[in-house]
Amino acid sequence: MIEIETIRKKLKNCTPQSVPETYRHPYSAEDIARAIPAAVLVALQLRNDIWHVLLTKRSTTLEDHPGQISFAGGRQDSSDTDSRETALREAEEEIGLPRHQVEILATLNPHFIARKYLVTPHVGLVGTFTPKIDPIEVEELFSAPLDFFLDDQNCTPDQRYPDYDGYQFDYKGMNIWGGTASILLNLKNILKNAT
């Protein structure tokens, strides 16, 4: 089991690249210039002495990515001062996670997702809180052990589209793919490989 000291140490030296990662399509400078800024919170919570990642199943009524597994997060509002504030605001709106209960540890590489979003992931530790789900955006809040995502055997190629070169994780019937899997893969690589 990964320990908090290891998580802190490896994320402390994490410096996001200025070049976004993409899990599916090549992109141009023009694509990035037109991209909609967004952010997500990769929330880590200690449950029964095991670190878990909090994930949501998006509402099936949403226009973008309905029913998919994701992190709490969304588009940057004009009132947000930066992507970190976006991630914290969205987590509070979607799952009722109070901003003051989040300790941000690191900002990961931005990800260019679905040919239109530039998503900045922020990794944070969260304590116990009482979830308040926004049913318009979130169908379900659940968690999966962080160690599950660190195990290479659980990360498999996803071949749902001919031009798709991403990966996926299957956890208890939940298929985690696309941008969410790409962010988890980035986190896995940092935690397993960084010095």
TIDO-275505 format. One line per 3 residues: number of its first residue (from 1); their letters; for each residue x, y, z of N, C-alpha, C, CB. Coordinates in nm, 3 decimals, m for minus. Glycine has a CB too. Example, Ala and Ser with C-alpha at 12.3 -4.5 7.8 and 13.67 -1.06 7.14 Angstrom:
# TIDO-275505
1 = as = 1.319 m0.569 0.780 1.230 m0.450 0.780 1.320 m0.330 0.780 1.131 m0.447 0.905 | 1.285 m0.225 0.708 1.367 m0.106 0.714 1.290 0.003 0.787 1.408 m0.060 0.572
END
This chain:
# TIDO-275505
1 = mie = 0.084 m0.119 0.000 0.000 0.000 0.000 0.088 0.125 0.000 m0.095 0.000 0.122 | 0.054 0.220 m0.083 0.131 0.344 m0.090 0.102 0.428 0.035 0.098 0.423 m0.220 | 0.205 0.487 0.089 0.195 0.567 0.211 0.190 0.715 0.178 0.313 0.537 0.306
4 = iet = 0.134 0.794 0.267 0.119 0.937 0.245 0.255 1.006 0.228 0.042 1.001 0.360 | 0.356 0.959 0.298 0.489 1.020 0.284 0.540 1.005 0.141 0.589 0.956 0.384 | 0.515 0.889 0.081 0.556 0.864 m0.056 0.477 0.953 m0.152 0.537 0.716 m0.093
7 = irk = 0.348 0.963 m0.129 0.264 1.048 m0.214 0.312 1.192 m0.207 0.115 1.040 m0.171 | 0.333 1.243 m0.087 0.378 1.381 m0.070 0.514 1.405 m0.138 0.388 1.416 0.080 | 0.607 1.314 m0.114 0.742 1.329 m0.167 0.743 1.332 m0.320 0.833 1.217 m0.117
10 = klk = 0.672 1.239 m0.379 0.674 1.229 m0.525 0.596 1.341 m0.592 0.619 1.095 m0.568 | 0.490 1.388 m0.528 0.414 1.497 m0.587 0.478 1.634 m0.562 0.273 1.497 m0.533 | 0.560 1.642 m0.457 0.626 1.769 m0.423 0.712 1.819 m0.539 0.712 1.752 m0.298
13 = nct = 0.778 1.727 m0.606 0.867 1.764 m0.716 0.797 1.765 m0.852 0.983 1.670 m0.720 | 0.666 1.752 m0.851 0.590 1.747 m0.975 0.576 1.888 m1.033 0.451 1.684 m0.952 | 0.630 1.907 m1.152 0.616 2.035 m1.223 0.542 2.008 m1.352 0.756 2.102 m1.251
16 = pqs = 0.423 2.065 m1.368 0.347 2.037 m1.490 0.418 2.091 m1.614 0.207 2.096 m1.480 | 0.406 2.016 m1.722 0.461 2.061 m1.850 0.369 2.168 m1.908 0.476 1.942 m1.949 | 0.427 2.254 m1.989 0.344 2.355 m2.055 0.273 2.295 m2.176 0.429 2.476 m2.098
19 = vpe = 0.323 2.183 m2.225 0.261 2.117 m2.340 0.158 2.017 m2.290 0.368 2.047 m2.430 | 0.032 2.035 m2.326 m0.072 1.945 m2.276 m0.054 1.803 m2.327 m0.208 1.996 m2.315 | m0.099 1.710 m2.245 m0.103 1.571 m2.287 m0.234 1.548 m2.360 m0.088 1.473 m2.165
22 = tyr = m0.231 1.456 m2.452 m0.355 1.418 m2.520 m0.362 1.266 m2.520 m0.360 1.475 m2.667 | m0.478 1.213 m2.497 m0.492 1.069 m2.491 m0.545 1.012 m2.621 m0.582 1.029 m2.376 | m0.583 1.097 m2.713 m0.648 1.045 m2.831 m0.603 1.110 m2.961 m0.793 1.060 m2.817
25 = hpy = m0.610 1.239 m2.970 m0.588 1.308 m3.096 m0.467 1.400 m3.090 m0.711 1.387 m3.134 | m0.393 1.409 m3.202 m0.289 1.512 m3.207 m0.357 1.649 m3.208 m0.198 1.494 m3.333 | m0.286 1.750 m3.167 m0.345 1.884 m3.161 m0.244 1.986 m3.210 m0.392 1.917 m3.017
28 = sae = m0.296 2.102 m3.245 m0.212 2.211 m3.293 m0.215 2.326 m3.192 m0.257 2.260 m3.434 | m0.130 2.423 m3.213 m0.130 2.542 m3.128 m0.265 2.613 m3.138 m0.014 2.638 m3.167 | m0.325 2.609 m3.256 m0.457 2.672 m3.274 m0.564 2.601 m3.193 m0.496 2.674 m3.423
31 = dia = m0.554 2.467 m3.187 m0.649 2.389 m3.105 m0.642 2.433 m2.960 m0.621 2.237 m3.117 | m0.519 2.447 m2.909 m0.500 2.485 m2.769 m0.551 2.627 m2.746 m0.351 2.474 m2.730 | m0.526 2.717 m2.840 m0.572 2.855 m2.825 m0.724 2.863 m2.818 m0.520 2.941 m2.942
34 = rai = m0.793 2.773 m2.887 m0.940 2.772 m2.889 m1.000 2.689 m2.776 m0.991 2.719 m3.022 | m0.917 2.613 m2.707 m0.967 2.519 m2.605 m1.036 2.592 m2.490 m0.852 2.435 m2.550 | m1.135 2.526 m2.435 m1.209 2.578 m2.320 m1.133 2.538 m2.194 m1.357 2.524 m2.317
37 = paa = m1.089 2.635 m2.112 m1.017 2.600 m1.989 m1.109 2.529 m1.889 m0.956 2.726 m1.924 | m1.057 2.425 m1.828 m1.132 2.348 m1.729 m1.032 2.292 m1.628 m1.215 2.233 m1.796 | m1.086 2.243 m1.516 m1.000 2.184 m1.413 m1.077 2.077 m1.339 m0.949 2.292 m1.314
40 = vlv = m1.001 1.980 m1.285 m1.061 1.874 m1.205 m0.982 1.858 m1.076 m1.066 1.741 m1.283 | m1.049 1.802 m0.976 m0.984 1.770 m0.849 m0.968 1.619 m0.839 m1.067 1.826 m0.728 | m0.843 1.575 m0.835 m0.812 1.435 m0.811 m0.802 1.422 m0.659 m0.678 1.387 m0.885
43 = alq = m0.915 1.392 m0.597 m0.925 1.392 m0.452 m0.884 1.257 m0.395 m1.068 1.426 m0.408 | m0.788 1.260 m0.303 m0.741 1.140 m0.234 m0.792 1.142 m0.091 m0.586 1.129 m0.238 | m0.854 1.033 m0.049 m0.913 1.026 0.084 m0.872 0.895 0.151 m1.067 1.038 0.077
46 = lrn = m0.835 0.903 0.278 m0.797 0.784 0.354 m0.923 0.717 0.407 m0.699 0.821 0.471 | m0.943 0.593 0.367 m1.058 0.514 0.411 m1.007 0.379 0.459 m1.164 0.497 0.297 | m1.033 0.347 0.585 m0.988 0.219 0.643 m0.839 0.198 0.619 m1.067 0.102 0.583
49 = diw = m0.761 0.303 0.642 m0.615 0.299 0.630 m0.564 0.276 0.488 m0.561 0.192 0.719 | m0.649 0.297 0.389 m0.610 0.281 0.248 m0.648 0.409 0.173 m0.678 0.155 0.183 | m0.555 0.462 0.094 m0.584 0.583 0.016 m0.675 0.548 m0.102 m0.454 0.649 m0.033
52 = hvl = m0.779 0.627 m0.117 m0.877 0.610 m0.225 m0.881 0.735 m0.312 m1.017 0.580 m0.168 | m0.922 0.715 m0.437 m0.947 0.825 m0.530 m1.099 0.841 m0.539 m0.883 0.796 m0.673 | m1.147 0.965 m0.519 m1.290 0.991 m0.532 m1.324 1.015 m0.679 m1.332 1.114 m0.446
55 = ltk = m1.426 0.946 m0.725 m1.469 0.955 m0.865 m1.620 0.975 m0.870 m1.428 0.829 m0.944 | m1.666 1.029 m0.979 m1.810 1.046 m0.998 m1.854 0.975 m1.125 m1.848 1.195 m1.004 | m1.977 0.931 m1.125 m2.041 0.887 m1.249 m2.128 1.005 m1.290 m2.125 0.752 m1.231
58 = rst = m2.100 1.059 m1.407 m2.172 1.177 m1.453 m2.317 1.143 m1.486 m2.102 1.237 m1.575 | m2.403 1.241 m1.470 m2.544 1.223 m1.501 m2.560 1.188 m1.649 m2.624 1.350 m1.466 | m2.654 1.100 m1.677 m2.679 1.061 m1.817 m2.752 1.169 m1.895 m2.758 0.931 m1.822
61 = tle = m2.796 1.274 m1.827 m2.868 1.383 m1.896 m2.775 1.495 m1.941 m2.975 1.440 m1.805 | m2.647 1.486 m1.906 m2.552 1.591 m1.944 m2.520 1.584 m2.093 m2.424 1.579 m1.863 | m2.492 1.700 m2.151 m2.458 1.707 m2.293 m2.318 1.651 m2.320 m2.467 1.852 m2.343
64 = dhp = m2.222 1.686 m2.234 m2.084 1.641 m2.252 m2.055 1.521 m2.162 m1.985 1.755 m2.223 | m2.007 1.414 m2.220 m1.962 1.295 m2.148 m2.069 1.235 m2.054 m1.839 1.328 m2.067 | m2.194 1.219 m2.101 m2.298 1.165 m2.012 m2.267 1.022 m1.968 m2.433 1.168 m2.082
67 = gqi = m2.288 0.997 m1.839 m2.271 0.863 m1.783 m2.128 0.817 m1.766 m2.341 0.768 m1.868 | m2.032 0.899 m1.804 m1.892 0.858 m1.792 m1.840 0.879 m1.651 m1.806 0.936 m1.891 | m1.731 0.810 m1.621 m1.665 0.824 m1.491 m1.567 0.940 m1.501 m1.591 0.690 m1.449
70 = sfa = m1.570 1.026 m1.401 m1.484 1.145 m1.405 m1.447 1.188 m1.263 m1.555 1.260 m1.480 | m1.362 1.288 m1.258 m1.333 1.356 m1.133 m1.431 1.471 m1.120 m1.185 1.407 m1.127 | m1.451 1.520 m0.999 m1.528 1.643 m0.983 m1.450 1.754 m1.053 m1.554 1.678 m0.830
73 = ggr = m1.520 1.834 m1.130 m1.453 1.940 m1.203 m1.539 1.993 m1.316 m1.320 1.893 m1.257 | m1.485 2.089 m1.387 m1.561 2.146 m1.498 m1.493 2.268 m1.556 m1.699 2.181 m1.454 | m1.571 2.342 m1.635 m1.522 2.460 m1.704 m1.483 2.571 m1.607 m1.626 2.512 m1.802
76 = qds = m1.383 2.646 m1.646 m1.341 2.761 m1.566 m1.440 2.875 m1.587 m1.198 2.805 m1.604 | m1.488 2.931 m1.477 m1.577 3.048 m1.482 m1.493 3.173 m1.487 m1.672 3.051 m1.360 | m1.552 3.282 m1.537 m1.479 3.409 m1.543 m1.445 3.460 m1.403 m1.562 3.515 m1.618
79 = sdt = m1.519 3.418 m1.303 m1.493 3.462 m1.166 m1.380 3.383 m1.098 m1.619 3.451 m1.083 | m1.339 3.270 m1.158 m1.229 3.190 m1.102 m1.096 3.259 m1.129 m1.230 3.046 m1.161 | m1.014 3.270 m1.026 m0.884 3.335 m1.044 m0.784 3.245 m1.115 m0.828 3.378 m0.909
82 = dsr = m0.799 3.113 m1.100 m0.709 3.019 m1.166 m0.773 2.881 m1.170 m0.571 3.015 m1.094 | m0.701 2.785 m1.229 m0.757 2.650 m1.244 m0.776 2.581 m1.110 m0.667 2.566 m1.333 | m0.692 2.613 m1.014 m0.706 2.554 m0.880 m0.841 2.594 m0.819 m0.588 2.600 m0.787
85 = eta = m0.874 2.721 m0.831 m1.003 2.768 m0.780 m1.118 2.702 m0.854 m1.013 2.921 m0.792 | m1.101 2.681 m0.984 m1.204 2.611 m1.062 m1.228 2.472 m1.008 m1.164 2.604 m1.211 | m1.120 2.398 m0.985 m1.132 2.260 m0.935 m1.201 2.256 m0.799 m0.995 2.195 m0.925
88 = lre = m1.162 2.347 m0.710 m1.221 2.350 m0.576 m1.368 2.391 m0.581 m1.143 2.447 m0.485 | m1.400 2.491 m0.662 m1.540 2.537 m0.674 m1.627 2.426 m0.730 m1.549 2.662 m0.764 | m1.580 2.362 m0.836 m1.658 2.255 m0.899 m1.679 2.137 m0.804 m1.590 2.207 m1.027
91 = aee = m1.577 2.101 m0.727 m1.591 1.990 m0.631 m1.694 2.025 m0.525 m1.455 1.957 m0.565 | m1.695 2.150 m0.484 m1.793 2.193 m0.384 m1.934 2.189 m0.443 m1.760 2.334 m0.333 | m1.948 2.234 m0.568 m2.080 2.237 m0.632 m2.131 2.096 m0.664 m2.074 2.319 m0.760
94 = eig = m2.044 2.010 m0.713 m2.087 1.878 m0.761 m2.105 1.775 m0.651 m1.987 1.826 m0.860 | m2.012 1.773 m0.554 m2.019 1.667 m0.452 m2.025 1.720 m0.309 m1.899 1.576 m0.466 | m2.031 1.853 m0.293 m2.043 1.910 m0.159 m1.916 1.907 m0.078 m2.150 1.839 m0.085
97 = lpr = m1.801 1.901 m0.144 m1.672 1.898 m0.074 m1.630 2.040 m0.040 m1.563 1.828 m0.160 | m1.629 2.079 0.089 m1.591 2.215 0.126 m1.445 2.244 0.086 m1.609 2.237 0.277 | m1.424 2.360 0.026 m1.291 2.398 m0.023 m1.186 2.395 0.087 m1.295 2.538 m0.085
100 = hqv = m1.225 2.439 0.207 m1.128 2.447 0.317 m1.083 2.309 0.366 m1.187 2.525 0.433 | m1.149 2.202 0.320 m1.111 2.067 0.361 m1.019 1.998 0.260 m1.235 1.983 0.383 | m0.969 2.075 0.164 m0.882 2.019 0.061 m0.742 2.076 0.076 m0.938 2.048 m0.081
103 = eil = m0.643 1.988 0.083 m0.503 2.029 0.081 m0.446 1.993 m0.055 m0.422 1.960 0.197 | m0.427 2.094 m0.140 m0.373 2.068 m0.273 m0.225 2.031 m0.261 m0.391 2.192 m0.366 | m0.190 1.916 m0.319 m0.052 1.868 m0.316 0.025 1.900 m0.443 m0.049 1.719 m0.292
106 = atl = m0.044 1.898 m0.556 0.025 1.917 m0.683 m0.072 1.949 m0.795 0.106 1.793 m0.719 | m0.016 2.008 m0.898 m0.087 2.029 m1.024 m0.020 1.939 m1.127 m0.084 2.181 m1.068 | m0.100 1.859 m1.195 m0.047 1.767 m1.296 m0.047 1.834 m1.434 m0.129 1.635 m1.299
109 = nph = 0.009 1.763 m1.531 0.011 1.815 m1.668 m0.131 1.842 m1.716 0.081 1.715 m1.762 | m0.150 1.953 m1.787 m0.282 1.976 m1.846 m0.309 1.869 m1.952 m0.291 2.119 m1.908 | m0.434 1.838 m1.974 m0.475 1.738 m2.072 m0.570 1.803 m2.172 m0.542 1.615 m2.003
112 = fia = m0.544 1.782 m2.299 m0.632 1.829 m2.406 m0.731 1.716 m2.432 m0.552 1.869 m2.538 | m0.857 1.741 m2.400 m0.958 1.634 m2.398 m1.074 1.666 m2.493 m1.011 1.614 m2.256 | m1.116 1.565 m2.565 m1.233 1.572 m2.653 m1.224 1.684 m2.755 m1.358 1.590 m2.570
115 = rky = m1.101 1.715 m2.793 m1.075 1.816 m2.896 m1.125 1.955 m2.861 m1.135 1.774 m3.023 | m1.163 1.977 m2.735 m1.210 2.113 m2.704 m1.182 2.161 m2.563 m1.355 2.120 m2.728 | m1.141 2.075 m2.471 m1.117 2.117 m2.333 m0.968 2.105 m2.298 m1.201 2.032 m2.236
118 = lvt = m0.917 2.207 m2.232 m0.782 2.201 m2.177 m0.800 2.188 m2.026 m0.696 2.330 m2.216 | m0.784 2.066 m1.976 m0.816 2.032 m1.837 m0.689 2.026 m1.753 m0.891 1.897 m1.830 | m0.688 2.104 m1.644 m0.576 2.102 m1.551 m0.618 2.023 m1.427 m0.532 2.247 m1.513
121 = phv = m0.550 1.911 m1.400 m0.582 1.832 m1.281 m0.503 1.880 m1.159 m0.553 1.683 m1.307 | m0.571 1.889 m1.045 m0.509 1.923 m0.918 m0.530 1.806 m0.823 m0.567 2.056 m0.858 | m0.421 1.758 m0.764 m0.430 1.646 m0.670 m0.437 1.703 m0.530 m0.307 1.549 m0.685
124 = glv = m0.537 1.657 m0.453 m0.553 1.707 m0.318 m0.595 1.600 m0.219 m0.653 1.818 m0.317 | m0.557 1.620 m0.095 m0.601 1.532 0.013 m0.728 1.589 0.073 m0.490 1.517 0.122 | m0.822 1.500 0.100 m0.947 1.544 0.163 m0.975 1.457 0.284 m1.066 1.537 0.062
127 = gtf = m1.036 1.518 0.383 m1.076 1.444 0.502 m1.217 1.391 0.486 m1.065 1.532 0.627 | m1.275 1.353 0.597 m1.413 1.305 0.597 m1.507 1.424 0.576 m1.447 1.230 0.729 | m1.605 1.407 0.489 m1.705 1.510 0.467 m1.837 1.442 0.431 m1.662 1.609 0.354
130 = tpk = m1.945 1.516 0.444 m2.076 1.463 0.409 m2.108 1.504 0.267 m2.185 1.512 0.508 | m2.106 1.411 0.173 m2.132 1.446 0.033 m2.272 1.505 0.013 m2.115 1.324 m0.057 | m2.278 1.605 m0.071 m2.406 1.663 m0.116 m2.400 1.664 m0.267 m2.430 1.809 m0.056
133 = idp = m2.456 1.561 m0.327 m2.447 1.540 m0.471 m2.544 1.633 m0.545 m2.477 1.393 m0.505 | m2.492 1.697 m0.651 m2.577 1.775 m0.741 m2.630 1.676 m0.845 m2.498 1.896 m0.808 | m2.759 1.637 m0.838 m2.811 1.532 m0.926 m2.816 1.573 m1.073 m2.948 1.492 m0.880
136 = iev = m2.808 1.703 m1.099 m2.807 1.748 m1.238 m2.676 1.707 m1.305 m2.827 1.902 m1.247 | m2.567 1.707 m1.227 m2.435 1.677 m1.284 m2.382 1.539 m1.247 m2.338 1.781 m1.239 | m2.418 1.490 m1.130 m2.358 1.367 m1.080 m2.466 1.264 m1.047 m2.273 1.396 m0.956
139 = eel = m2.448 1.144 m1.102 m2.540 1.036 m1.071 m2.494 0.960 m0.946 m2.551 0.940 m1.190 | m2.359 0.948 m0.932 m2.306 0.869 m0.821 m2.166 0.916 m0.785 m2.304 0.719 m0.856 | m2.136 0.915 m0.656 m2.001 0.939 m0.606 m1.951 0.808 m0.548 m1.998 1.055 m0.498
142 = fsa = m1.831 0.766 m0.588 m1.773 0.644 m0.534 m1.622 0.661 m0.523 m1.809 0.520 m0.622 | m1.558 0.564 m0.463 m1.412 0.570 m0.452 m1.352 0.437 m0.493 m1.369 0.607 m0.308 | m1.226 0.445 m0.535 m1.150 0.326 m0.570 m1.013 0.339 m0.506 m1.139 0.306 m0.725
145 = pld = m0.954 0.229 m0.459 m0.823 0.238 m0.396 m0.717 0.293 m0.492 m0.779 0.100 m0.345 | m0.636 0.385 m0.445 m0.529 0.440 m0.526 m0.436 0.329 m0.575 m0.449 0.546 m0.446 | m0.410 0.230 m0.490 m0.323 0.119 m0.530 m0.377 0.044 m0.652 m0.305 0.023 m0.414
148 = ffl = m0.507 0.042 m0.670 m0.567 m0.022 m0.787 m0.514 0.044 m0.915 m0.721 m0.013 m0.783 | m0.506 0.177 m0.914 m0.461 0.250 m1.033 m0.309 0.245 m1.050 m0.506 0.395 m1.025 | m0.238 0.209 m0.945 m0.092 0.199 m0.953 m0.046 0.062 m1.003 m0.031 0.226 m0.817
151 = ddq = m0.137 m0.034 m1.008 m0.106 m0.169 m1.052 m0.113 m0.175 m1.205 m0.204 m0.273 m0.988 | 0.000 m0.202 m1.269 0.007 m0.206 m1.415 m0.094 m0.302 m1.477 0.146 m0.245 m1.459 | m0.128 m0.409 m1.408 m0.221 m0.508 m1.463 m0.363 m0.451 m1.478 m0.225 m0.631 m1.372
154 = nct = m0.393 m0.345 m1.406 m0.529 m0.288 m1.413 m0.545 m0.182 m1.520 m0.566 m0.229 m1.279 | m0.437 m0.147 m1.586 m0.440 m0.046 m1.692 m0.425 m0.117 m1.826 m0.327 0.061 m1.672 | m0.531 m0.117 m1.905 m0.529 m0.192 m2.032 m0.558 m0.099 m2.149 m0.633 m0.307 m2.028
157 = pdq = m0.510 m0.135 m2.269 m0.539 m0.051 m2.387 m0.689 m0.045 m2.412 m0.467 m0.106 m2.513 | m0.734 0.071 m2.452 m0.876 0.092 m2.484 m0.886 0.110 m2.634 m0.935 0.217 m2.407 | m0.956 0.021 m2.699 m0.964 0.023 m2.845 m1.106 0.048 m2.895 m0.911 m0.108 m2.902
160 = ryp = m1.179 0.135 m2.824 m1.319 0.157 m2.862 m1.334 0.233 m2.993 m1.390 0.231 m2.753 | m1.234 0.311 m3.034 m1.238 0.385 m3.161 m1.112 0.352 m3.240 m1.251 0.539 m3.137 | m1.121 0.352 m3.374 m1.003 0.318 m3.454 m0.883 0.409 m3.429 m1.039 0.322 m3.600
163 = dyd = m0.906 0.537 m3.406 m0.794 0.631 m3.387 m0.764 0.657 m3.239 m0.825 0.762 m3.456 | m0.816 0.573 m3.154 m0.803 0.593 m3.010 m0.682 0.516 m2.959 m0.931 0.547 m2.936 | m0.591 0.586 m2.892 m0.473 0.518 m2.840 m0.463 0.530 m2.689 m0.347 0.574 m2.905
166 = gyq = m0.575 0.536 m2.624 m0.577 0.555 m2.480 m0.579 0.425 m2.402 m0.694 0.638 m2.441 | m0.600 0.441 m2.272 m0.603 0.327 m2.181 m0.730 0.334 m2.098 m0.478 0.326 m2.089 | m0.757 0.226 m2.028 m0.876 0.219 m1.945 m0.848 0.139 m1.820 m0.994 0.158 m2.024
169 = fdy = m0.933 0.163 m1.721 m0.932 0.086 m1.597 m1.075 0.037 m1.576 m0.880 0.171 m1.473 | m1.092 m0.087 m1.535 m1.225 m0.138 m1.501 m1.225 m0.170 m1.353 m1.262 m0.264 m1.585 | m1.311 m0.098 m1.280 m1.318 m0.118 m1.136 m1.462 m0.145 m1.096 m1.262 0.005 m1.061
172 = kgm = m1.488 m0.267 m1.053 m1.621 m0.307 m1.004 m1.733 m0.264 m1.099 m1.646 m0.248 m0.865 | m1.715 m0.293 m1.226 m1.817 m0.261 m1.324 m1.815 m0.119 m1.376 m1.949 m0.289 m1.267 | m1.725 m0.039 m1.326 m1.712 0.099 m1.372 m1.597 0.106 m1.471 m1.688 0.197 m1.252
175 = niw = m1.627 0.143 m1.595 m1.523 0.156 m1.697 m1.472 0.300 m1.696 m1.578 0.117 m1.839 | m1.346 0.313 m1.661 m1.283 0.445 m1.649 m1.190 0.460 m1.769 m1.204 0.460 m1.511 | m1.224 0.552 m1.859 m1.149 0.566 m1.982 m1.136 0.714 m2.017 m1.217 0.488 m2.098
178 = ggt = m1.084 0.741 m2.136 m1.075 0.878 m2.185 m0.985 0.965 m2.100 m1.211 0.940 m2.191 | m1.026 1.091 m2.084 m0.946 1.186 m2.009 m0.921 1.146 m1.865 m1.011 1.319 m2.012 | m1.020 1.086 m1.801 m1.004 1.044 m1.661 m0.895 0.937 m1.650 m1.138 0.990 m1.605
181 = asi = m0.898 0.839 m1.739 m0.794 0.735 m1.738 m0.658 0.795 m1.770 m0.828 0.624 m1.839 | m0.654 0.890 m1.861 m0.528 0.955 m1.897 m0.467 1.028 m1.778 m0.549 1.053 m2.013 | m0.550 1.097 m1.701 m0.502 1.167 m1.582 m0.455 1.066 m1.476 m0.614 1.257 m1.523
184 = lln = m0.530 0.958 m1.458 m0.489 0.855 m1.362 m0.358 0.788 m1.404 m0.599 0.749 m1.348 | m0.340 0.770 m1.534 m0.215 0.711 m1.585 m0.099 0.807 m1.558 m0.227 0.681 m1.736 | m0.120 0.936 m1.578 m0.017 1.036 m1.549 0.019 1.032 m1.400 m0.065 1.178 m1.589
187 = lkn = m0.083 1.026 m1.314 m0.059 1.019 m1.169 0.016 0.890 m1.134 m0.193 1.025 m1.093 | m0.024 0.779 m1.194 0.044 0.650 m1.170 0.192 0.659 m1.205 m0.023 0.537 m1.252 | 0.220 0.718 m1.320 0.360 0.730 m1.363 0.442 0.816 m1.269 0.366 0.787 m1.504
190 = ilk = 0.382 0.922 m1.219 0.453 1.010 m1.124 0.480 0.934 m0.994 0.370 1.139 m1.096 | 0.378 0.870 m0.940 0.393 0.803 m0.810 0.482 0.680 m0.816 0.258 0.764 m0.756 | 0.485 0.613 m0.930 0.567 0.493 m0.940 0.709 0.520 m0.987 0.502 0.396 m1.033
193 = nat = 0.730 0.629 m1.063 0.859 0.649 m1.128 0.939 0.768 m1.079 0.838 0.664 m1.271 | 0.874 0.868 m1.021 0.946 0.988 m0.981 1.042 0.956 m0.867 0.849 1.101 m0.940 | 1.149 1.035 m0.858 1.245 1.015 m0.748 1.223 1.114 m0.639 1.388 1.024 m0.799
END
